[in-house]
Structures are given as structure tokens and as C-alpha cells.
Amino acid sequence: MTALLATPETAPAPRRRSARSRARNRTLVWCAIAAVVLVALTGIALGTGQVKMSVWDALRALAGLGDPGDVLVVRQFRAPRVVSALIAGAGLAVAGSMLQRLFRNPLASPDTIGVTGGASFGATLMLATGASQAMIPLAALGGGLLAALLLGGFAWRSRMAVTRLVLVGLAVQQGLAAAVNLMIVRFPAELATSAMQWTTGSLYGRNWPEVWAAGGAIALTAAGAFLMNRRVSVLDLGDDSAGGLGLNPNRDRLWLLLLTIALASLAAALTGPVAFVALAVPHLVRLLAGPPTVATLALTALVGSVLLLSSDLLVLHVLPVHGLPVGAVTATLGAPWLLWLMIRQGRLPQRNDS
């Protein structure tokens, strides 16, 4: 009788709660799958190479158990590279997701608004001075903030809408890339090779001091992004609604933007400007899990780590080209996938054969 007397206004509420519950459960299932895949890939990455060992032996060596030779190979040479891929992949993916929500533009990412170009500029400039490797994360962060200032300055002078800032960001990105190329041309041969490898995105030669310096900062910044996810959700409602709920939209958007730029710049400092991860992973997660929540942001981080680590495994053990940077692989895999995604979403005109 209660169901028969339910009004149209009250009847959909249980269905809405049920839909949210199903979406949350689906996201948790995907998180569990991504976590299992990530553990498996980590074991494969630690155990594969010139010194071969099983996944179990590799994980035991990571804990300091087993054969001393295996422990040395895993903990000193392979683990820093794997951990760098995990941390940087998660950081880039989370940064891309946050930027797409803040800009309300599905093409917004650190690659398209100039942040990775700025990070490359700062890091390359630091390499040119012969400074310590530990200073590169700070230089990359400064370069990313420089790109943000250039973007904000152009947008403020022209009163440009937020949704069109991506076009200005592409111009900033290309200008900074040209400056990086000019510095590389002027470098001595030994520095030019190192800088060229870094600016294409590479995990080669990572060591624990770099991982602790950049990785620790990435972890703290990503934690801040998760803590502020609720504010992003309120900003998604629009400036008027966000103001009515007690937020200052302009101030909060500025702080969130600075946090996201810092996250992307630090990730680029660890691996170089790896393409495609920040742009495409948020799209893939939306296809799998639906609208953004804290759980989908966690899934975004996991998928970013899976993508970067699996791409590095392709570089090391599958592709015949020795020394290929991981950024070249992610860009090659990402371009056709992104084109398919744009066609699927109707962003490109469809041909009518009738």
C-alpha cells in the first residue's frame, strides 16, 4: 500500500540511492582489480631482467629476504625504477583528473596547459648549471609555476573564459619546448644526451635519493588533492551554488590549481614529461566507474600507476629498440586511443554514408 501511495517526488529516492550504491560497488571492484594487476606487474618488473627470478623470490628480495645477490639487484637497481613509475603514474593521473574538472574541459591536462613544458624548462636549466640531482624537483616545480603564471597572465589580460585556456596552454607549452630544445642544442654533448633523455620521459637511472625527494613530495601533494576533493565536487555545481554553500570559488579554484600544478610538476621531475597518462587515464576511469568521487580518484591513481609501469615493462623487455624512453611508448599508445575516444564521444564529425 505504501508503494502504491508513493508520489513521483518520493518514489525515485530509493532508486537514486540504489544507483549510487551500485556505482560505488562497481568502483570498488575496479579498484581491487587494478590493485591486483599492479601487484602482479610489480613482481614481474622486479623479477625480470638479466638476473631472472620468480615473482615470489623478487618480492621476498624486496623485503630483504632470500639470496643476497637477488636482494642487491632488486633493492638497489630495480626497485627505485618501479617505485618511480608507481608514484609518478599516480601523480600524473590524479593531476589530469583534477585539471579536467577545474577547467571543465576534457582536453585539459599538464601536457596541454604548459605545466610539463614548464617543468622540463626548469629541470633542463638546472641540468645546464651542473647542480645536484636533488635540486631537479625544485627546479621542475618552479618551471611548472612559471608556466602557470604565463597562462594566468595571458588569460587575465584577454579576459578569456576558463574553458578556452587550453588553447593558450598549448601555445605556452610549445614556447617552453622551443626554449628547452635551444638549451639542449647549446649543451655539451654529455649534458645534451642526458637532457634529451629526460625531456622525452624516462625512468632510466632512477635512484633512491631521487625517489625519496620527489616521491615523498608527490605523495604529500596527492594526499592534499584527495582531502580537497569535496571542494572540487562543490565547485562542479557552479560558482553560484558553491558560493551559497560557503566557498569562495575564485580563491578555492586558485588553491586547487596551484596544488594540481605542484603535483604534475613534481611527477614530471621524477620521470620527465611522460605524455598521455594525465590526459587519457581520467577518461578511461570515467568509462569504467562513472562520475568523479573520492573512490574514482583512487581508481585514477591506480590506473595511472598500472599504465606507466606496464609501458616501462614494454620498453625494457618487449620492444626490440634498446634505450627507448617510456614517454615515447605512452604517446604512441595514447594517440590512437584518444582519437577513438573523441570519435566515440562525438567530438569529431561523423560521416553519413546514407
Residue pairs with C-beta under 8 A, 6 or more apart in sequence:
23 289
23 290
23 291
23 293
24 293
24 295
26 288
26 289
26 290
27 289
27 290
27 293
27 295
27 296
27 299
28 295
30 288
30 289
30 299
31 295
31 298
31 299
31 302
34 299
34 302
34 303
34 306
35 302
37 306
38 86
38 302
38 305
38 306
38 309
40 55
41 306
41 309
41 310
41 313
42 59
42 82
42 86
42 309
43 55
43 56
43 58
43 59
44 55
44 313
45 78
45 81
45 82
45 85
45 309
45 312
45 313
45 316
46 55
46 58
46 59
46 61
46 62
46 74
46 78
46 79
46 82
47 53
47 54
47 55
47 57
47 58
47 74
48 313
48 316
48 317
49 73
49 78
49 316
49 317
51 69
51 70
51 73
53 61
53 70
53 74
57 66
57 67
57 70
58 70
58 74
58 78
60 66
61 67
61 70
61 71
61 73
61 74
61 75
62 74
62 75
62 79
64 71
64 75
65 71
80 206
80 207
80 208
80 210
80 211
81 203
81 204
81 206
81 312
82 309
83 211
83 215
84 203
84 206
84 210
84 211
84 215
84 270
84 271
85 203
85 271
85 305
85 308
85 309
85 312
85 326
86 305
86 308
86 309
87 211
87 214
87 215
87 218
87 219
87 267
87 270
87 305
88 218
88 267
88 268
88 270
88 271
88 274
88 308
89 274
89 277
89 304
89 305
89 306
89 307
89 308
89 309
90 218
90 222
90 301
90 302
90 304
90 305
91 218
91 221
91 222
91 263
91 264
91 266
91 267
91 270
91 301
91 304
92 110
92 264
92 267
92 268
92 274
92 277
92 278
92 281
92 304
92 308
93 277
93 278
93 281
93 282
93 300
93 301
93 303
93 304
93 305
93 307
94 222
94 225
94 263
94 297
94 300
94 301
94 304
95 109
95 110
95 115
95 225
95 260
95 261
95 263
95 264
95 267
95 278
96 108
96 109
96 110
96 264
96 277
96 278
96 279
96 281
96 282
97 281
97 282
97 285
97 292
97 297
97 300
98 225
98 232
98 256
98 259
98 260
98 263
99 108
99 109
99 110
99 113
99 257
99 260
99 264
99 278
100 106
100 107
100 108
100 109
100 282
101 232
101 235
101 236
101 292
102 108
102 162
102 232
102 235
102 253
102 256
102 257
102 260
103 113
103 162
103 163
103 165
103 166
104 162
104 163
105 162
105 163
105 165
105 166
106 283
106 345
107 166
107 279
108 165
108 166
108 169
109 278
109 279
110 116
110 119
110 144
110 261
110 264
110 265
110 268
110 273
110 278
111 173
111 273
111 275
111 276
111 278
111 279
112 166
112 169
112 170
112 173
112 279
113 147
113 151
113 165
113 166
113 169
113 170
113 172
113 173
114 147
114 148
114 150
114 151
114 169
114 170
114 172
114 173
114 176
115 144
115 147
115 148
115 261
115 264
115 265
115 268
116 144
116 173
116 264
116 265
116 268
116 273
117 147
117 172
117 173
117 174
117 175
117 176
117 177
117 180
117 273
118 143
118 144
118 145
118 146
118 147
118 148
118 150
118 172
118 176
118 265
119 140
119 141
119 143
119 144
119 147
119 264
119 265
119 268
119 269
119 273
120 140
120 143
120 176
120 177
120 180
120 198
120 199
120 268
120 272
120 273
121 143
121 146
121 147
121 176
121 179
121 180
122 139
122 140
122 141
122 142
122 143
122 144
122 146
122 265
123 136
123 139
123 140
123 143
123 198
123 268
123 269
123 272
124 180
124 183
124 184
124 195
124 198
124 199
125 139
125 143
125 183
126 135
126 136
126 139
127 136
127 191
127 194
127 195
127 198
128 183
128 187
128 191
128 195
131 139
133 207
133 209
133 210
134 209
134 210
134 213
136 210
136 214
136 269
137 210
137 213
137 214
137 217
137 266
137 269
137 270
139 269
140 265
140 266
140 268
140 269
141 262
141 265
141 266
141 269
143 176
143 265
144 261
144 262
144 264
144 265
144 268
145 258
145 261
145 262
145 265
147 172
147 173
147 176
147 261
148 257
148 258
148 261
150 172
151 165
151 168
151 169
151 172
154 160
154 168
154 171
154 172
155 162
155 165
155 168
160 168
180 195
180 199
183 195
184 192
184 195
184 196
184 199
185 192
187 195
197 204
197 272
197 325
198 272
199 272
199 273
200 272
200 273
200 325
200 327
200 328
201 271
201 272
201 273
201 274
201 275
201 325
201 326
201 327
201 328
201 330
202 271
202 272
202 325
202 326
202 327
203 271
203 312
203 326
204 323
204 325
206 270
210 270
211 270
214 266
214 267
214 269
214 270
215 270
217 266
218 263
218 266
218 267
218 270
221 259
221 262
221 263
221 266
222 263
222 301
224 259
225 259
225 260
225 263
225 297
226 294
226 297
226 298
228 255
228 256
228 259
229 292
229 293
229 294
229 297
231 247
231 252
231 256
232 256
232 292
233 292
233 293
234 241
234 242
234 245
234 247
235 242
235 247
235 249
235 252
235 253
235 256
236 292
237 245
239 249
242 249
242 252
243 249
264 278
267 274
268 274
271 308
271 326
271 327
272 325
272 327
273 327
274 308
274 326
274 327
274 330
275 327
275 330
275 331
275 334
276 330
276 331
276 333
276 334
276 335
276 338
277 304
277 307
277 308
277 330
277 334
278 304
279 334
279 338
280 334
280 337
280 338
280 341
281 300
281 303
281 304
281 307
282 300
283 338
283 341
284 303
285 296
285 299
285 300
285 303
286 292
286 296
288 299
289 295
289 296
289 299
290 296
307 330
308 326
308 330
311 326
311 329
311 330
311 333
312 326
312 329
314 329
315 324
315 325
315 326
315 329
319 329
342 348
343 350
